[in-house]
Amino acid sequence: MTSLIRSLAASTQEMLDVFGDQALVRAALTFERELAAAQAAEGLLTAQEAGAIAQACEPLPDLAALARNAAHAGTLAIPLVAELRARLSPTNPEAAGKVHLGATSQDVADTALMLQARAGLALITRDGERLLHDLAACAQTYAETPMLGRTLLQPARPITFGLKVAGWLLGIHSALRRVGSEAEQALALQLGGASGALDGQQGKAVAVSQRLADRLGLLAPPLPWHARRDAVAGMGAALAMLTGMLGKMAGDVALLSQGEVAEVFEPRSEGRGGSSAMAHKRNATGCQIVRSAALRAPHLAATLVSALPQEHERGLGGWQAEGPVLAELFCITHGALAAMAEVAAGLEAHPDRMAANLTQAGVGTDIGESVALVGRALESWRSRT
């Protein structure tokens, strides 16, 4: 993907790197290295053999050649394991024969994907916390700033701007917590072998699995999940819901920044938000990024849900579709989160315009309950952080 197309993909370079080719291959090599170490700890390999495998996993292979071979083989693991064995065979044929011992291609693919997802989750958690703190500060600042409430896109009763922001805060906070909860179940080791029965581990499969999960920092599931994909779908759905809640905030900001409303604007930035044809325009560029992501995310999540009915012990086509779809969900979600965090950090509110629009609507100025609700919302958020 060219740098220009990447910039238009509305993600962040950090998240694109997490799900890039190098990161995927490094995650797969980490699986092979730590599998050998866990098996050595249980006596299936010697320490010397595990060390040799670890050394063979160090240099990255030619990624272009690996991609071609993986496309031909139908899986990354086949050419990757072949390369590791080729590296070891001239000097240590015994270790070469024990690379990938008792594992199958899907074990590598699923575990590597979960290692990438864990790194992606760390970025979402970091930037989500920054956004929440900025929204909480904004809600507090404007807790008593009256503005026109709007229902069905028409003038309604008065509220405060702080109340609107508090709604964004609680919605995004809840969505972030849901992502974390789903990830706790999804970020699990996959080690099941050819048929998901953990054979090929000389009767020590459970011990090897626990050791490997501990070494990788992943959950050790009670059973391999080759054909049980609900946790992956759940994590994807949670990401889509988070993107949707960010889209809610973005939609509100964009509507409030319309010229005839002019109550709230994205922060000013040189060269951002203008028009190639109309110099007077101040477009909601950050909101545009988020709204675009919110349109894409539900359909990506639906793909993961549609892949749930997998055939027998290991399905055909279903789990193979998940990797790129989950990666795209992480990328657009983080792009939306980063864009909204930038908006929140420098959000421009115009209380004078809020007051003028409220006066023009002639609906009164009673905001006592709104002020109380802002305090209640902030207390609720603080109690859950």
Protein Blocks (a to p, Z undefined) as FASTA:
>chain_A
ZZklmmmnopafklmmmmmmklmmmmmmmmmmmmmmmmmmnopacfklmmmmmmmmmpcc
dfklmmmmmmmnopaklmmmmmmmmmmmmmmmmlmmmgoihiafklmmmmmmmmmmmmmm
mmmmmmmmmmmmmmmmmmmmmmmmccdddeehiacddddfklmmmmmmmmmmmmmmmmmm
mmmmmmccddebjnonogailoplmmmmmmmmmmnopacdfbdcklmcklmmmmmmmmmm
mmmmmmmmmmmmmmmmpmklomaccdddehihiafklmkbccdfklmmmmmmmmmmmmmm
mmmmmmmmcghjbcghjlmmmmmmmmmmmmmmmmmmmmmmmmmmmoccdfklmmmmmmmn
onojafklmmmmmmmmmmmmmmmZZ
